[in-house]
Amino acid sequence: MQHRKRVNTPVAFLYFGLMTVLAFMVLVGPSAASAVSANVVVYGSGVYGSGQSQSGNLDFVASEWDVSPFYISGPSITQKGSSIKMSNLSISCQNDAGCGEVTIAAYLSGLTNPGVFTVSLDGNFGLPGFNETTLGDSSSLNGSYFAYTYLGNSQVGVYGNLRGSYGSFAVGPFTSPDLSAVGSPFNLVFGVTLYGMNYLETLSMENSFNINVNTPTSVPEPSSMALFAGGLVGLGLLRRKLYKRE
């Protein structure tokens, strides 16, 4: 009568250990995409400390800014699924003679190429605590938004104006041109510019500057999958040899 005799325990541990290490190397090794990094910059004419920046990975939350005559809090740069959002941004003018131009921009690197992306914004502009309907058109939002990448020496993406009287606003969604030729990793710049604000006027974007893009994944490349499959076959053959007939 024939029966199989299992080899000793250390050899079995060696077999399962090799399989675990190989699987780990394939799934989280060189084929895994790098993390997205964010660099947020504030700049503009007449802004103290123009060009200040803060950096981090998603999810990024800016700390305090020293950018007189503006008071700026935020933003948060967060990622959920295929959407990247700039939120919790507040920009207000603290100069009784008015404030000049200011831009806040986020530079993201390490994205996978989305082919196309979509952009939408919403927020509020006015004097906090005042009745917007009684103020009427005494002042208005005068700015722009942008979301672009580089194709050669050209900036390609989505641009538009932010115009309107005091109150809430919403724009988009707008779709970018096909950016497949840019390749990966994909870099993205997006943000808002205000061309002038009166004393205490505030732009608040508590909810969103949404950009729907593809984000990095850890899906193994085809070559890695082939390596993984070959390794499993080899380990299977090794396992057969770990048994002997008496």
HUPEQUI-V899256 format. One record per pair of residues at least 6 apart in sequence whose C-alpha atoms are under 6 Angstrom apart, sorted by the first residue. I is the first residue (numbers start at 1). J is the second residue. Records with the same first field share a line. If there is no record, write none. Layout:
# HUPEQUI-V899256
I: J / J
This chain:
# HUPEQUI-V899256
4: 245
5: 243
6: 243
31: 220
32: 218
33: 216 / 217 / 218
36: 57 / 109 / 110
37: 56 / 57 / 108 / 109
38: 55 / 56 / 57 / 107 / 108
39: 54 / 55 / 106 / 107
40: 53 / 54 / 105 / 106
41: 52 / 53 / 104 / 105
42: 51 / 52 / 103 / 104
43: 50 / 51 / 102 / 103
44: 101 / 102 / 103
45: 101
47: 67 / 68
48: 67 / 68
49: 67
58: 78
59: 77 / 78
60: 76 / 77
61: 76
62: 74 / 75
69: 94 / 95
70: 92 / 93 / 94
71: 91 / 92
72: 90 / 91
73: 89 / 90
74: 88 / 89
75: 87 / 88 / 89
76: 86 / 87 / 88
77: 85 / 86
78: 84 / 85
82: 212 / 213 / 214 / 215
83: 211 / 212 / 213
84: 210 / 211
85: 209 / 210
86: 208 / 209
87: 205 / 206 / 207 / 208
88: 205 / 206
89: 204 / 205
90: 203 / 204
91: 202 / 203
92: 200 / 201 / 202
93: 99 / 199 / 200 / 201
94: 199 / 200
95: 199
96: 199
98: 197 / 198 / 199
99: 196 / 197
100: 196
101: 194 / 195 / 196
102: 193 / 194
103: 192 / 193
104: 191 / 192
105: 190 / 191
106: 189 / 190
107: 188 / 189
108: 187 / 188
109: 187
110: 185 / 186
111: 185 / 186 / 215 / 216
112: 184 / 185 / 186 / 214 / 215 / 216
113: 183 / 184 / 186
114: 213 / 214
115: 178 / 179 / 180
116: 176 / 178 / 179
117: 175 / 176 / 212 / 213
118: 174 / 175 / 211 / 212
119: 173 / 174 / 210 / 211
120: 171 / 172 / 173 / 209 / 210
121: 170 / 171 / 208 / 209
122: 169 / 170 / 208
123: 168 / 169 / 204 / 205
124: 167 / 168 / 169 / 203 / 204
125: 166 / 167 / 202 / 203
126: 166 / 201 / 202
127: 201
137: 165
140: 164 / 165 / 166
141: 163 / 164 / 165
142: 162 / 163 / 195
143: 161 / 162 / 193 / 194 / 195
144: 160 / 161 / 162 / 192 / 193
145: 159 / 160 / 191 / 192
146: 158 / 159 / 190 / 191
147: 157 / 158 / 189 / 190
148: 156 / 157 / 188 / 189
149: 155 / 156 / 187 / 188
150: 156
151: 182
157: 176
158: 176
